[in-house]
Amino acid sequence: MPSLCQPGGPGAMWLPLFGEDEQRWPNGLRGVLYAVGLIYCFVGVAIIADLFMAAIEKVTSRRKKEQRGDGRMQTLNVWNETVATLTLMALGSSAPEIFLSIVDIFKNKFEFGQLGPATIVGSASFNLLVIVSVCIATIPSDEVRMIRNVPAFAITAISSLLAYVWMAIILVGNTAGVVDLWEALVTFLLFPVLVYVSYKVDRGDLNPLLRRFGMVAKETEAAEQSQFLAFSVESLAIGGVDTGKDFEVTVLRRGPKIDGAGPVSCTYRTEGVTAVPGFDHEEVEGSVEFEEGQTEARIQLKILDSVRKLNRIEFLLILEEAEGDVCFDPEDDGGDESAILTVAIEAGEQAGVLLRNFDAWIGINSLRRCLAEWKDQIVNSFYCNGSLEEQRGASAFDWITHIIALPWKVAIAFCPPVCLGAGWICFFATLAGIGIVTVFVSDLAELFGCVVGIPDFVTAITIVALGTSMPDLFASLSAAKEDPSADASIVNVTGSNSVNVYLGLGVPWTMAALYWEAKGSRFYVQSENLAFSIGAFCYVCLLALGILWLRRTMLKAELGGSWFAKVSSSVSFIIFWLCWVFVVSWQVLRGHKANPTETALALGGTLLTTVFWAVIPMLAMRYRFRLDRISSGPKAQDDETSFDPGSQGPQADTGGTGNADHFEVDVKEGHRGAGSGGGEAQPKGASSTSDFEPDAGWDTVDFTVDDVGDEKVIELPEVSECKLASAAFGNEPLVTQRRRAPASGKQPVGPLM
């Protein structure tokens, strides 16, 4: 029987468009056309995925009111952040791979297909190795990013590795070449297990267990905060009016000893609940600043002159990001991270029951706003860079990319906006759009591989995996640059790799196993190439996770750091990916007919190359580690320099990011203890003062040195800011760090290297 791309062949699901006539075109021409079509479909998937993620953010941002045990109301998110990240968010980033696997099963009439599973393994390899590599290299050398939520990273990393180990067990360990119904169901059910475990960790229910593995810090008594920012009232009701009305909300600074207290500030913003910003109330944001000793501040709000307020509606005024010696009251609505005031606008003039019910169900102002946004969405899709103002400053490159993507932009602009139906209408519309485009991706990939003579498996792990992972690459790259931690760029990768297996294979394999079970047969799979690719991925995955662990241990940063350390790590990850693609492609193309010598050269060469490039970043990190110790030693007399957070990270919590101005080191020759000669070591706990003359505006302070495990840690008394210095400690240099200390209590500042 002719292949799908040959004249008389069956073709793919929807392609070729011109039937048998197209199959007679020259293979070279069709190869170029199919390749261009694939790339263009990847552009479409990326554009649809952006709107899909916006819909998910709208869905997961909903809030609700609950009554606490003391009778007070509190505002909570409807979606738990961890559950939302591993369900809707993961579905958004993994939707192309999941749909491709499902489409592959249907196209093959519930028989095993190579394209879907291979794309999932190839995408996992690209995500972990290439995306993380780019994120490591893109951080400037004077900055670092560190994973804050270590339990989430550990759970998703272990889950992603075990997911592929479980795949290997299914394919070759239990019933080789067969996926039984129970195996497919277990694969799918591991997804809710992952979500449940992550949810319990997020709540802190597993903290006692995690402390045994050092993933959660020991509980310490929190410093008592004496000053809070809060609203003067817990809720506020405004009478419904037909004309605009201005009113003020008072923000208080509460606590003892306000007189003489330093300046503090916070940001504020409004957020609609049932009230519509721009129609029912004015949308505002800004900052509230308290001068020294000031106890009250006011925020101006306005009820807009719109249609009659037919029902009681609400919006929120939220205080966030407190700065200075102040925080938010944990007992108030919003907890210790924010303060929330619910502002209610009462119904105005009476109206008919039908009209009031229509407004309560649909929301007249909400509908007006959504229709206006929908119109702007369609009009702006024709402008380069999204608006007339931005178009005036567009470059030639902007115009080229705009013209190329214009058909996709216009088509997606007709999708309902995220404000309609709380985001759910846009969610399902874009989900359907991704599914439709994925069918074309599947067809084009098969036809391309057929006309150029490349097996579907190789096409899937390279071109298709790369194309479907492009949205993840740009999202992680943006998160690495903008977020103060590495969680969004790394934890999302490991979480996405887990979801790809549990949903991308669990769902279609369960459908196929059920189908063949009903027919009295079994779901047979071609397991050899898939199992080999999984084994190779697990190997490079362990190498990559090992390097990330070493970076955290030695550099105190998963991303960024000194130039040599970050470039060597980034290059190693790219080499791992290239080696994985090479050895898997070799297995598919030559593995079955290769002689022992060729097999030894291919596998042995790949093994030696990956080991070599795993050692290189280790040596680079060790070299940088030693270099910093030497450069900060007693020979560096009267030399002022900057501390590189990529070489020897802070022992204290830095919030996951380090800029050079946060880690200055004032290197001076000196020793601890007035009159103690030559910088000799003092006993544990000895109190002393640096003997060099402090800079203008700085005072010397007594400090103690304690042994903590294999490190020596400086403990400083209660101070607002610490001056950095290096001094001799026996034969070892001493490095302290400049950082903000808490309001009370002693703070470990840094290791004696």
C-alpha positions, 0 to 999 in steps of 0.5 A: 500500500502506498505511504500517506504522501505518495499518489494513491496513499491515504493521506493524513487526517485533513491534509493534503488539501489538494488530494492526489494532485498534491501527492504528485508534486515534487517531494522537495517542493512539498517538503518546503511547503510542509515545513513552512506550514509547520512553522506557521502553525507553531506561530498560531499555537503561540498566539492562541496560547497567550490568550488561553493563559490570559483566560486561565489567569482570569478564571483563577483570580476569582475571589470569595467571601467567607465568615471566620470563626470570630464572625468577621468576613475574610476575602479568599481566592476561589482557587488555591494557587498550587492547585491552579498552577498544576491544573489549569496553568499546567494545562495551558502550557502543555495543551499542544502536547496533550492535544497532539497525543489525543489526536494521534490516537484518534487518527490511528483508530485507537492504535499506537502512534509514534508522534504523540508519545515521542513529542511528549518525551521530546518536549520534556527534554527540551523543557528541562535542558534547553529552557533551563539553559537559556534561563541560566544564561540570560540572568546578568552576571551580577544577579542570581535567582534562587528557588524559594519554594524548595518543596514544590521543586522537589516534588515536581522534579521527583514526580517528573522523573518518576513519571518517565520511569513509570512509562518505562515500566509500562512499556518494557517491565510489566507487559512488554509492548502492551498497555493494560487498562489498569496501567493507563488508569494509574498513569492518569490517576497519578495526576490528581495524586500529584495535585493533592500532595502539592496541595498538602505541602502548600498548606504546610501539612507535611512540614514535619516530614519535609524538615527531616530532609532539610526542605523546610526551615525549623519553626522560629518564633516570629518577631513581634511587629509593633506597627500595622497598616489597616483601614479605619473600617472593616467594610463600607457601603455607599448609596446608589446614585445616578450622578458621580460621587467622590468619597475618601477612605482612611488608612491608619498606622496602628501601634504603640510609639507612633510618635517619632516612628520613621516613614512607611508606605504601601501601594493600593489598587481597586479590584472589581467583584460585581462592580465594573471598573470604568463603569460603576467606579473609577479604577485607581492605583497608587501609593500611600505614604506616611511621614515620620509620626503620621498616623492617618492617610486618605485615598480618594475613590469615586462612584461613576455616573453610569446607568442606574445601580439596579442591584447591590454591587461590590469592589475591593480596595487593596493595600499591598507591598508595605515598606518600612518598619510596618506590616499588615495585621494578620487578623484583618481581611487580607492577612499579613500580606495585604489589607482588603476593604470591601466597598459596596454600592447600594442599589439606586432607584427601584426597577422592574423585577425582570430588569433587576434579575437580568442585571443580576445574572448578566451584569449590564455594565459588565456586558457593556465593558466586555463588548467595548473590549471585544471591539478594541480587541478586533480593531487593535489586531490590525495595528502593528504592536497592538495600537495606533500609538505603538504602531507609529514607533514600530520598526521594520522588523515589527512590521514584518512579524506583524504582517506574517502573524496578521491572519492569526491575530485577526482570527484570534481577535474574534474570540470572546474576551476574557471578561465575558463569562468570568473567563470560561467562554474564552477558556473553552474557545481558545482550547478548541482553537488549540485543538484544531491547529494541533490537528494541522500540526500532526498532519503536516509533521507526518507529511513532512517526515514522509516526503523527506524520509524521516521517521515520525519519531525523529520528527516528533522529538525535534521539530514538533517538540521544539515548536510546541515548547516555544510558548513555554520558552518565552514564558520561562525566559520572561519569568527568569528576567522579571521574577525575583526567584527561580520558581516560575522558570524552573518549577513550572518546567518540572511541573509541566513535564509531569503533567505531560505524562499524566494527561498527555499519555494517561488520557489517550492511552486510557481511551485506547485501552478501554476501546480494545478492552471492549473489543476483547483485545489489548492495546499494543504499543511499539515500545522499543524506541520509546523506551530507549528515549525514556531511558536516555532522558532519565539519564540526562535528567539526573545530570541536569538536576545534579548540576542544579543541586550543585549550583544551589549548594556552591553558588546559592543560585539556580540561575545566573551567577558569575560569567564562567559558572553560568556559561559552563552550566548553560552550555552543558545543558545544551550539550546534554540535549544535543547528545540526547537528540543524537543518540535517540535519532541514531537508535531510531535510524540505525540502532536495529541494524548497527554492528557492535562497533558502531553501537559502542561508538554511538553509545560510548561517545554520547556517554563520555561527552555528557560526563565530560560536560557534566564535570566542566560546570562542576570544575567551574563552580569549584574554581570560582568558589576557591577564587573568591576565597583567595580574593577576599583573603588578607592579601587584598589589603585596602582594596574595595570590590564587589561581592559576586553572588554567583560565586559564594552566595549568602548564608542568610535569606536574600529573597532569591535574588542578588544584585551587586549593590546588595552584596558590596564587600568593603575589603580591608585588612584587619582582625577581630578583637581590639588588641588581639594580634595578627588576626588569629582565631578567637574562641567560639562565641568570642565577642569582638569588634572589627578594628579598622576605622569605619566609614563616615556615617557608620559605627562599629558593632560587637559581633559573635562567631558561632560554629554551625555545622561545618560553617562559622556564622557571624551573629549581629545584635539588633541593627538596621543595616550591617557594614560589610567587611573581610578580615583574617580568621586564622588562615581563612578569610572572613566575609560578612554581608551587607543586608537588612536585619530584622527589627529584633533578634540576632541574624546570621549574616554569613559564613566564615569561608 
